[in-house]
Amino acid sequence: MWLWESVRQVYAFLAVIPVIPFALIYWGYGSFANDRKKAFMLAMDVTTVLLVGCVAVLFNNIFGGSFGFYLIVLVLLLLGGFIGNMQFRKRGAVDSKKVFRAVWRIGFLFMSVLYVLFMFIGIGKVLLLPM
């Protein structure tokens, strides 16, 4: 039980400001492997995990529900279906690894934008609304 709580605490700490883990992974792996493009892609992949959780919590806090995580998963699954369909129509087969990678990286882009947007909305909500 303590292991699970420790993992949750570390995840929550890293997810609050996902720019820090992104920079650490990019700098660390980039200096280790001397491949900045691969380091950037790895940093994007790891940071997406953190952004999904953080954006889901921000969504729930702003809109007062508990559907944020499921909405994100639903959108990512629909996006995977659309990309897989386009790939099937173009090539006649679906490469699931490429579809997953594309969805994951597009998810990084959308989650980054939503993270910034929801942070501003959340901060504005706290500062502008009287308690």
N, C-alpha and C positions, 0 to 999 in steps of 0.2 A: 504493500500500500504506500509506503514512504517513497518507493521508487517512482510510482505513477505520479505522486504529488510533486516530486522533484522535477520530473520531466515537464509537467504542466507549468510549474513556476519558471523554468528556463524558457519554455516556449512563449509564455506570456511576456516575459522580460524582453525577449528578442523581437516579438511581434509588435511591441509598442512603437518602436522606431526601427522599421525594417531597413532603413538606409544604412544603419551601422553593420548589420550582418552582411548586407550586400557588399559594402566597401571592404570588410574584413576578408570575405571569401574572394573577392576580385583581386585584392592586393596579395593575399596569402597564396592562393593558387597560381596567380599570374607570376609571382616571383619564383615559385617552386618549379613550375612547368615552362616558364618563358613563352607562353602562348596566351596573349591577352584576349584573343577572340574566344578561345575555349574557356578561359577564366570568366569572361563576361557571361557566356551562356550558362556556366555552372552557377554563377552568382544569381542569375535570373531564375533558374530552376529552383534553387533553394529558397530564394526570397518569395517566390510565388506561394509556397506552402505557408509562410508566415503572413503574407498579405491576405490569403483566403480567410484565415481565422480572424485577423484584425478587422477586415472589411465586414465580415459577418457580424461581429460584435458591434461595430459602429452602426451598421444598418439597423440592428435590433434596438440599439439605444436611441437612435434618431426617430425611427418610425414606431417604436413601442410594440414590437412583436418578437417572435422567436423563429421566424422563417428565413432569416438571412443566409445561413449556411446552406439550407436546402435550395434556396433560390440561386445561389452561386453555382451549386452542383448542377442544378437543372439547366442553367444557361450554358455551362461548359459542356454538358452532354448534348444539348441541342446544337451547339457550335461544332462538336465532333461529328454529329450526324450530317450536318450541312457540308463540312469539309470532306468527310468520307464519301458522300454522295457525289460531290464535284470530282473527286479523284476517281471514283468508279466510272463516271460518265466519260472522263477524259482518257483513262488508261485501261479500263475494263477490269481492274482489280483494285483492292484497297490495301495499302500498306499501313497497318494499324500503328506501327511505331512512328511513322511520319505524321499520321493524323494526331496521335497523342502529343507528340512534340509540338506540332503547330498549335493545337488547342492550348497547351500549357503555356507557350510563349505569348500567344495572344491574350491569354488570361492574365499574364504578368502585366501586359500593357493596360488592360482594362482595370485590373485591381489597383495598379499604381495611381491611375487617374481617380478612381473611386476613393482610394485611401486619402488622397489630398483633398478632394471635394468633401468627403464626409468629416474629415478632421476640421476643416474650416466651418462647416455647418454645425458640428458638435461644439466647437469653441464658441461660435457665435450664439448658439442656443444657451450656453452656460452664462456667457457675459451679458446678453441682452434680456434674457427672461428673468424676472425677479423670482426669488425663491419663496 
